[in-house]
Amino acid sequence: MPARLPDGDPAPRDGALPEAALAELGARPFGVYVHVPFCATRCGYCDFNTYTASELNGGRSRAGYVDAACAELALARRVLGDAAPAVETVFFGGGTPTLLAPGELGELLDAIRETFGLGPEAEVTTEANPESVDAASLAALHAAGFTRISLGMQSAVPHVLATLDRVHTPGRAAEAAREARAAGFEHVSLDLIYGTPGESDDDWRASLDAALEAEPDHLSAYALIVEPGTRLAAQIKRGALPAPDDDVLADRYELADAVLRDAGLRWYEVSNWAASPGDACRHNLGYWRGGDWWGIGPGAHSHVGGVRWWNVLHPATYATRLAEGASPAAGRELLDADTRRVERVMLELRLADGLPLDTLDDAGRAAATQAAGDGLATLAGDRFRLTLRGRLLADAVVRALTT
């Protein structure tokens, strides 16, 4: 079952934004996210807005995706007008973007370049499943202008991959990472998941070791979340698989942090480690720092100047809206000053750089002092930063700072 849309207010048919939001353009880096909602198979743990060929009646809705996405880019330009800054980061996510041919992804990137312009040091990322790329397609993607690739490895252990319904072989992700580096990609990232039912400590360590052998400059490690409506949730509900254990998840996180630190990767966000500050994912940093971005594609979310909106989910509905000259937005919300402040605390606290204390009210600063006394954070100058223990309890720290 694909993702559900949040509640919100109706979005205007023409996609227009308030003048106050447009006035903020250029105050922060501007990015473009492109959601490619197609997958070869559906992984049992995933609740993202994705569709297999059978769910699209043989893939007929997939054929016009590039044209529809280009139409939304044209809409974005009309809405943002001449104040639109050059794009600093582009991120193709999904789904599996690399189910589209390199030429199609390159066509979309060219449209972004022609519509907004790319900054001179623009970061251009695509996600990829290991089995959806090879040496030739990676070389073509790099030639098209992609500078960074994020490969969904998830595990190096066969039985863990099987539980997650991943179809690639255990060694394919590391092999694809090496092929990407050989193709000229400046940045290569691997994604891992820990806490899968049946995964042992040794399994998790084996996955970390296998990922590091591929010499990525970036690695993401996410605790498995059992999302309602997924096949995994149904298996756990009927007792076929055990639910993830919070204590085990904490132990796995601590092991990951230690192993990655020893390998020269440092955490810069709770779930992300990089070999150097320049290897961090700048696009995702834009999210965590409250930046502006336009989300292209079915189900994509956007944010500009305190206005957040989200597109309709189904590719056919998305294409129909744009063919009619209408915005594909399904709803939106205007964030007031207090909501923006709370979200800033929630997001920036996840970063190793920490949170400026002047973003907190008096009660929040008192809670920050208490958290530091409890060993959950450090206070240095005007910054509040989570410790390792604080990262494990980040949600509780956020609640304490904002209530």
C-alpha positions, 0 to 999 in steps of 0.5 A: 500500500502506498504512503498516505497524504497528511491532512492540510488545507486545499492547495490553489489550482495554479500552485500560487504561493503567498508573497511572504513565502516568495520574499524568502527565496534566496535566503537559504539554499534552494534544492529540487527533489525528484520522486520517481515512484517506480520499483521492480518489486515491493519490499515488505518493509517499505511504505513509500509512495511506489508502484510496480509495473503490475500495479500500473497495469503493465506500466502504462502510467510510467511512459509519460512520467518524464513529460509530466515531471518536466511540466511540473518544472515549468509550473514551478518556474511560473510560481517562483518567477524571476526570484527563483535562485539557482539550484544548489542540490538535486536529489532523485529518490524513489522508488528506484530512479534508475529504473528509468534509463540514464538518458531519461534521468539526464533529460530531467536533469537538463530540464532542471538546469534549463528551468532554474540553472545549477549552481557552479558546485551543484550536488546531483544525487540519484538513489539506486538499487544495486541490481538496477545499475551496471558499469555502463549505466553508471558511466552514462549517469556521470556523463549526464551530470550526476555527481553522487550516488546512494545505493540501497545495500540494506544488508550483506547477509542473505537471510536478512535480505530475504526477510526484507524482500530485497532481490539483489545478491549480498555482494552486489551493492559493494560491487556497484559502489566500486563501479560508481567510483570507477565511473567517476562519481565524486561521492558514493554512499551506501544505505544500511538497515539494522534490526531486521527480525532474525538479524544477529549482532554478527550479521550486523557487523558483517554488513558494516564490514562489507560496506566499508570494504567498498570504501564509500565516503558516506554511509547511512544506517537506519533502524528498521521501522515497522510501518502499518499496512506493510507486508512486514507489519502483517507478518509481525502481527500474526507472529510469523516474525518478532518485532524489533527490540528497542534495546537491540536497536540501541546496541546496533546503533552504538556498534555502527557508530564505533565501527564507522568512527574507527574507519574514519567516518564521523556522524554529522546527522543521527543516521548519517556518517561521512568521511569529511564535511565535504562528503555529507549529503548537502541536499539532506542538510538542506532539509535538516536546516529548514531550507527551500526545495521544490518536490517534483513527482507523485507524492513529492513534498515541497517547502518554500518560505514556511509553506509546505505542500504535497502532490497527489500520490498516483502517477496517472492522477499526477499526469492528468492534473499537469496535462490540464495545466493545474498544480498536482498539489493535493494539499498544503499548510502555512507554518506559523512562527512557533511551528517553524521554531519547533521544527527547527529544534526538531531537525537541527538537533539531529545534526552534529553541529547542534542547535543554537541556544537562541532558538529556545525559549526560557523553558527550552534553555532550562531543559537544555541545561537539564539534558546536559546534566543528564549526559544527553547533550553538551553545552559549549558557547551558544551550541547545544549538541547531543551526545551518543546517549542523547542521539539514542533518545533524541525524540525525548530530548526534542519533547523536553526542549519544545514543551 
